[in-house]
Amino acid sequence: MSSGDLSRFVREGSGSLRRPSSTTSARQEYQFPSLTEEMFEEIVPKTVRLPSDISEEFLRSCAWDGEGVSGSEVTYSLRNKVKKLLQQILRDKIAGSCTEVEKAGYLHSLGALIDDESKFSQAEPPLEKALKLRTASLGKDHRDTLFTSHLLGLVWMSQGSSTKLGKAEQILSATLETQTRVLGEDDPDTLRSMNGLGALHYTKGKHSEAEALYSKCLQKRQAVLGSAHKDTLATIHNLSLLYRGEEGHTAALLKLAFL
């Protein structure tokens, strides 16, 4: 498993397309006969935080406009095509006329989609631009600015070099500190950053620091989100990786049982 794969594992979790001239022509080129709104939400990662105008335009122009299809499932091919087409729509929006706030949102979503493909170095530029625009237009303490800085930190972490890991630790630590102060320690975004910083410590071999953050994050996610929520389960998974590496599989299961 590569360092990029490992970072992706603990974080949370083809074919070429012709450039569409518009989302309407895209509908003609790429049919999504069984795509429902629920499937669309399943395909697009939560980190993307797709602007509402993009998701609405995509579903209106590219998706099937009939009733939902019983038994439809998200295939790899469908997932790949939707994400590739969304990237192109976002690039068209970025190149067009829009406000700085809108452009920052498009850049963040584009970077997040590229990051989801594990193309970390390619995800870095749009996220850096998004962070710069959001800091200037919304302020450094705004929720959206903080979420972009969190994701940029994860992208740096996932690249694995000592330089990138150093930058990741700096931005993730600062983001968590600000989110705790501005949003509160129990806010889902704050907990996401807590889990991300724990992943960074784990990646750097700082297991005691990682365990402290994971344990705190788990307790709060169980209280705020519930024990069955996928984010809570992600933190349990991260703790299991840490314990298994330190104490072996059986000891890890016993330790998790008493959390």
Secondary structure as UniProt FT lines:
FT   HELIX           3..11
FT   HELIX           23..29
FT   TURN            33..34
FT   HELIX           37..43
FT   HELIX           46..48
FT   HELIX           52..61
FT   TURN            70..71
FT   HELIX           76..95
FT   HELIX           100..116
FT   TURN            117..118
FT   HELIX           120..137
FT   TURN            140..141
FT   HELIX           143..159
FT   HELIX           162..182
FT   TURN            185..186
FT   HELIX           188..203
FT   TURN            204..205
FT   HELIX           207..224
FT   TURN            227..228
FT   HELIX           230..247
FT   HELIX           249..257
//
